[in-house]
Amino acid sequence: MHTIKPATQNSGYRLWIGYEALPEARLRLACSRLLSAVEEWLPTDAVCTQARAELILALRSMRGEEALALTSPALTFSVQTDACDLKEGAFVWHSDSEQGLRLDAGDSAGVLYGVFALIRHLRLGQSLETLNFGESPFFERRMLNHWDNLDATFSKTGELVERGYAGASLFDLIQGTTDLARIRDYARALASIGLNHIVLNNVNADPRILESTVLAHIVPVADIFRAWGVRVWVSVNFASPMRTGGLSTADPLAPEVRSWWAEKCREIYTLIPDFGGFLVKASSEGEPGPHDFGRDHPDGANMLAEALRPHGGTCIWRAFVYGKIEGRSGHAYDHFKPLDGQFADNVILQIKHGPVDFLPNEPTSPLFGQMPKTHQGLELMITQEYTGQQIHLYYYGPLWERILQFDTGATDSASPTIAGVTRKSIAGVPNVGDTANWCAHPLAQANWYAYGRMAWNPHLGARTVAEEWASLTFGPDPEVVRVVSEILLASPDAYVDYIGPFGLCMLHGGDHFSPAPENRRYVHQASPEGIGRDRTRTTGSGDTGHYLPPHREAYENPATCPPEYLLYFHRVPLTHEIEGSPIIEAIRQRVWRGADQVEVFIRDWEKLREKIPDDCFAATLGRLGRQLEEARRWAQTLDGFFTESTMG
Ligand code: GCV
């Protein structure tokens, strides 16, 4: 099988939806036979119009140049958009090689997703004759939460996109000069992987987002997203009634505050009738919130929910709160669990995957599954704040697979996995910016793709998704698919090995990138007597007790605690054996093993020189080279630091 090597600059702009002629003649023929029937389809709304245009674009490209249509009769094609037994976004393809294809969907979005699925199946080499299949999205809201600042004046971290590593924001909502052509390409990419909600601005929210001029600038952006089945949201600043509304308070129980929000919602929904709602970070990391007025989280969330309710909107309230930094892992649990049952029905409590933050080497948050009377949502990072900032390669698929399928132990839920208890909503902080190839690191696109695919179907598995992405992005050459997906799949373990094995998390400096284990001694407590943080019930902070059985018992005992969380939950003596060596020796072996693995990635990537577009090949190689330097720096630092700190 051959791969055509496109030599275009910025080949990464096309993402996984740059269609080439299909390699197999029978598939090219099938595309050709279908095309004329699809051209006759007369859609009745904007979303189906996009679906039709996408299918025509794909069929024309995939059939290649030959006039194959001349040799075979055309197929028929029909679409039903109101199949009443199908839920929102769901679809079923019925195919008959003699006759043609029929697409049944629950709504227009289902038609669009059905079209993208058909194209994907054909590009992955499946034939039309076997295309009798249906799909239904798992999560109701499959969201992106942009952390884009309106401009640099509000940026706390000095970044236009907070924790963004791929250039500036795609939006310009203050001046209203957003590049709408690029937004169209962005919206198309989101639809191609089933994403259906987007929050445009940072949760550290600039109050100006609710000013009328800014709302007017959101309208054309929302119009584009709507045509691709994506609903727009904004993050709001809890003190907006004071900061932009001229009121003297933002107390959620004050009548004038409630009226202000109700009026603001009326204004928004007049402009954007399908507006999704508000995302809120409140009483967290210095952001204003109900606590400033002597109230609690439900008072704040329910007040916003009430203003949104008449319009069908939702309030997503974040559970990311912490008090004293050392007690951070237990804070959200202690605070929110007692509030179960107090949130309105159109509030979703959005919980980060980890109890500390988005760390790749911490356990899952114990809050999941423990608030049965509250809608819970899952928050993930696609951007790589703690996973190498798009300089290092870190494929999130394996971590997300583990999180989504983690059985919380909740006995009152029919589906007690984290995915099961957060079905209402999944959110990812995106890794894109205005850089030409979207994500800066060419292989970081795999994370964006994986997020959408796993939000659609959390049972897909990291390997399947990596292989799909590699094939759709670089073509079906088996060597390319194998090498790329093996590198992706090995990347998270390699990274965690050199930045903090066995649950040694947060060893980075304030930049969240470089090693600085001396900064937070409380997380590792390395000394000649031992290493690790005691979070047990018997002798430590008690965090193990936050989990439901069987995890509560498993985490409590070093013998049954999963090795990847050992030093997160336990302080062990230096003689503690793991992987056949005393703990410090095992740490040393792991950090160097991780760094060495990056050399393997480079050697493997080199094998693809002739098969990957030049710009993508070179950019990836450059980033892997930089990663190797950084990985060795990590290994050197941790090896030296832990050796020294534990010497008697
Ligand atoms: C948006 C971490 C990040 C902050 C982020 C915060 C949050 O602390 O470093 O940049 O702020 O999480 O999730 O609110």
Boltz pocket constraint, residues with backbone or C-beta under 6 A from the ligand:
constraints:
  - pocket:
      binder: B
      contacts: [[A, 147], [A, 162], [A, 163], [A, 203], [A, 204], [A, 281], [A, 285], [A, 320], [A, 357], [A, 385]]
      max_distance: 6.0
